[in-house]
Every structure is written in structure tokens, then in C-alpha cells.
Amino acid sequence: MPKMIVSIDGVVIKEVQLSKDRTTLGRRPYNDVVIDNLAISGEHAVFQMTGSEVFIEDLNSTNGTYVNGKAAKKQQLHNGDTVEVGKYKIKFVNEAASDGFEKTMMVKSGPGGLASPPQSAQPAGVASLAPRAPGSSSTAQASIKVLSGAAAGREVPLTKVVTTIGKPGVAVAAITKRQHGFVVHHVEGAGNPSLNGAPIGTEPVSLKNGDLIELAGTQMQFVQT
């Protein structure tokens, strides 16, 4: 199944499978792919799937849609093509040719805290995809334990290379699995997450067992064994 890998400044933040005939992208929360950034129009572009062919069409966006560096109004996508909207890059991947990638666990944030979403991705949820890091299998097992809210006690295993948690427009953080441990950094949103009470910036910060992360009003603990 075709999929899109969304990244900014080299950091993968979302992965979306194209399972519908039309998949919309934009800043408004009703889009299938929500990118909460002022450079993205409310209804920016749409991915149209006809059989095995996928086309992208710009919806008269303010800043335009680019495919492999060239402005595009409507264009067929091929495996490996890169779509650019604002500062975001979206890599189009053919399922059969993406053996080096795998999905991360999806987590969303709601008023009551973090909870596992249903099978279909919700606009408030975030998913991510990243290449398997060489030697990453040597990293110790780790998870995020939710300490507050309705989901208190829930544990999210950090088994993938990148796990993004949070709510677009509020606070989104990414936890990346590296060869010698895990790091966390702020991805987007006005509300900065914190680590042991200190704000987390865009630069990756190493995590150690017992560290406390606060994100969108929910407190979590990094557990490593």
C-alpha cells in the first residue's frame, strides 16, 4: 500500500498510508493529514489514488506544492518522489519497495491524557516512520509510562526508531531510538514539552531511566531496562 513519510529539517514526524481514493492535506483539523503550520494552507493539497497510480493535486494553496523541487499543479507520483509543502518534505513510498522502513506506534493526546487511537488515524494523532538505525538492536528495551490523566498506568513500548507523541498545535515531541540510547526533542506546537521540569528544545536530549516528561498537560516517565 502506498504511503507518505512526512519530515521537517530531516526529522521524520508522521507516516500516513494512502488507503482511500482521496487523502487531503492541510492545516485545518478536518484534513486526513494535518500539518499545523502557517505556511500550509487550510486545504493545501489532495492525494488521489486510482488503482495503483497516485496523483497529487495542489488545491490553489498560498505557497504552492512542489514535487522533486518543481512546482506542481497535478502530477503523478512515483516511488521515491519528494513532495514539498512549506518547510515540510513528504516522501512517497511504494509499499513493495519500502522494506527498510517500518511504522511506529501511534499515540494521540486528548483532554484526559494519552490513549491508543483506533485503527484509522485521527487528525489529533501523530504517526512516524524512520529507517532502521544500524546497530539499533543493541539498544536496551524502553517504554513510556503514563503517570497522569485517564490513561495513567498505560505503557507505550519504544520498539521503533522514532515514536512521536502529542497533539498538533499543542505540543508534539519525538523520541528517537539510537544505537547507544534514546533521545527526545520538541517537534512542533506552541506548548514546549519538559524533561524533569526543564523545557525540551529542538536539539535532541538524552534520556535516562526514570526521567519525567510532561507533554500537553500529561506527565510520563521514561523507563529503560
Solvent accessible surface area in square Angstrom, and as a share of the most:
residue,aa,sasa,rsa
1,M,105,0.47
2,P,23,0.15
3,K,11,0.05
4,M,0,0.00
5,I,9,0.05
6,V,0,0.00
7,S,21,0.13
8,I,30,0.15
9,D,129,0.67
10,G,75,0.72
11,V,46,0.27
12,V,23,0.13
13,I,1,0.00
14,K,10,0.04
15,E,6,0.03
16,V,29,0.16
17,Q,60,0.27
18,L,2,0.01
19,S,73,0.47
20,K,102,0.43
21,D,105,0.54
22,R,121,0.44
23,T,5,0.03
24,T,33,0.19
25,L,1,0.01
26,G,0,0.00
27,R,57,0.21
28,R,110,0.40
29,P,93,0.58
30,Y,143,0.54
31,N,3,0.01
32,D,57,0.30
33,V,3,0.02
34,V,13,0.08
35,I,1,0.01
36,D,57,0.30
37,N,51,0.26
38,L,161,0.80
39,A,30,0.24
40,I,1,0.00
41,S,18,0.12
42,G,15,0.14
43,E,91,0.41
44,H,0,0.00
45,A,1,0.00
46,V,0,0.00
47,F,3,0.01
48,Q,38,0.17
49,M,37,0.16
50,T,95,0.55
51,G,71,0.68
52,S,111,0.71
53,E,77,0.34
54,V,1,0.01
55,F,55,0.23
56,I,3,0.01
57,E,44,0.20
58,D,13,0.07
59,L,56,0.28
60,N,130,0.67
61,S,16,0.10
62,T,123,0.71
63,N,75,0.39
64,G,20,0.20
65,T,2,0.01
66,Y,88,0.33
67,V,2,0.01
68,N,85,0.44
69,G,51,0.49
70,K,154,0.65
71,A,81,0.63
72,A,14,0.11
73,K,114,0.48
74,K,114,0.48
75,Q,72,0.32
76,Q,56,0.25
77,L,6,0.03
78,H,111,0.49
79,N,80,0.41
80,G,37,0.36
81,D,17,0.09
82,T,38,0.22
83,V,0,0.00
84,E,50,0.22
85,V,1,0.00
86,G,36,0.35
87,K,156,0.66
88,Y,4,0.02
89,K,105,0.45
90,I,1,0.00
91,K,83,0.35
92,F,11,0.04
93,V,6,0.03
94,N,65,0.33
95,E,71,0.32
96,A,87,0.68
97,A,62,0.48
98,S,8,0.05
99,D,134,0.70
100,G,48,0.47
101,F,57,0.24
102,E,47,0.21
103,K,92,0.39
104,T,9,0.05
105,M,75,0.33
106,M,39,0.17
107,V,4,0.02
108,K,54,0.23
109,S,5,0.03
110,G,27,0.26
111,P,151,0.95
112,G,39,0.37
113,G,7,0.07
114,L,2,0.01
115,A,41,0.32
116,S,65,0.42
117,P,22,0.14
118,P,77,0.48
119,Q,185,0.82
120,S,73,0.47
121,A,64,0.50
122,Q,64,0.29
123,P,53,0.33
124,A,31,0.24
125,G,10,0.10
126,V,2,0.01
127,A,9,0.07
128,S,0,0.00
129,L,0,0.00
130,A,6,0.05
131,P,77,0.48
132,R,154,0.56
133,A,26,0.20
134,P,121,0.76
135,G,40,0.38
136,S,7,0.05
137,S,107,0.69
138,S,85,0.55
139,T,9,0.05
140,A,43,0.33
141,Q,119,0.53
142,A,12,0.09
143,S,13,0.08
144,I,2,0.01
145,K,70,0.30
146,V,0,0.00
147,L,66,0.33
148,S,38,0.25
149,G,48,0.46
150,A,98,0.76
151,A,13,0.10
152,A,56,0.43
153,G,48,0.46
154,R,102,0.37
155,E,90,0.40
156,V,7,0.04
157,P,58,0.36
158,L,6,0.03
159,T,72,0.42
160,K,61,0.26
161,V,16,0.09
162,V,10,0.06
163,T,2,0.01
164,T,0,0.00
165,I,4,0.02
166,G,0,0.00
167,K,76,0.32
168,P,18,0.11
169,G,31,0.29
170,V,64,0.37
171,A,1,0.01
172,V,1,0.00
173,A,0,0.00
174,A,0,0.00
175,I,3,0.02
176,T,26,0.15
177,K,26,0.11
178,R,115,0.42
179,Q,87,0.39
180,H,173,0.77
181,G,15,0.15
182,F,5,0.02
183,V,12,0.07
184,V,1,0.00
185,H,13,0.06
186,H,21,0.09
187,V,24,0.14
188,E,20,0.09
189,G,26,0.25
190,A,99,0.77
191,G,35,0.33
192,N,93,0.48
193,P,1,0.01
194,S,24,0.15
195,L,18,0.09
196,N,84,0.43
197,G,72,0.69
198,A,56,0.43
199,P,109,0.68
200,I,2,0.01
201,G,39,0.38
202,T,99,0.58
203,E,131,0.59
204,P,58,0.36
205,V,60,0.34
206,S,84,0.54
207,L,14,0.07
208,K,134,0.57
209,N,97,0.49
210,G,31,0.30
211,D,6,0.03
212,L,63,0.31
213,I,1,0.01
214,E,83,0.37
215,L,1,0.01
216,A,42,0.32
217,G,67,0.64
218,T,5,0.03
219,Q,67,0.30
220,M,0,0.00
221,Q,52,0.23
222,F,0,0.00
223,V,41,0.24
224,Q,44,0.19
225,T,123,0.72
